Amino acid sequence: ELARHLLTLLTADLANVNDVAESSQLMVEELELAQLPLCGHSRKSLEERDKFLQSRDFHHQMFDHAQQFASADLIVVAAPYWDLSFPAIVKTYIENICVSGITFDYEGAVPVGMCRAKKFYYVTTAGSPITAIATGKVCARIFSALRKPAASRQKGWT
């Protein structure tokens, strides 16, 4: 709900959002991470995932969130600031969406983002003053690393 509210308040992108909304193309997908069947990785889950990754078979439901994230045009994450970090469920979500071949790939030994979103917003709350370093900066850097480099974006993916 907070992320949806923020989306309507982002004045820099409001014109683009309104243009898309007027043409009935705006689709807002809201994820409440605590309600999703997200699990942290285990040896067993990583072995299963690796089998699919080796064959580049991304049809299994374990890749649904990664594909959703990779295809988003704009991403807004709203999460509280708890005990010097973002909630563990956000870390679990990051583990689930970081998939080689969907959200990033490698050029040699260097990971390169493949996500089409040109903007990412991280919104947080706290009960006392916090610094930029202590908030979602780490989370924002992770999501930013998944962004497709400008030089390699296809037309329309700016």
Secondary structure, 3 states (H helix, E strand, C coil): CHHHHHHHHCHHHHHHHHHHHHCCCCCCCCCCHHHCCCCCCCHHHHHHHHHHHHCCCCCCHHHHHHHHHHHCCEEEEEEECECCECCHHHHHHHHHHCCECCCEEEECCEEEECECCCEEEEEEECCCCCCCCCCCHHHHHHHHHCECCHHHCCCCCC
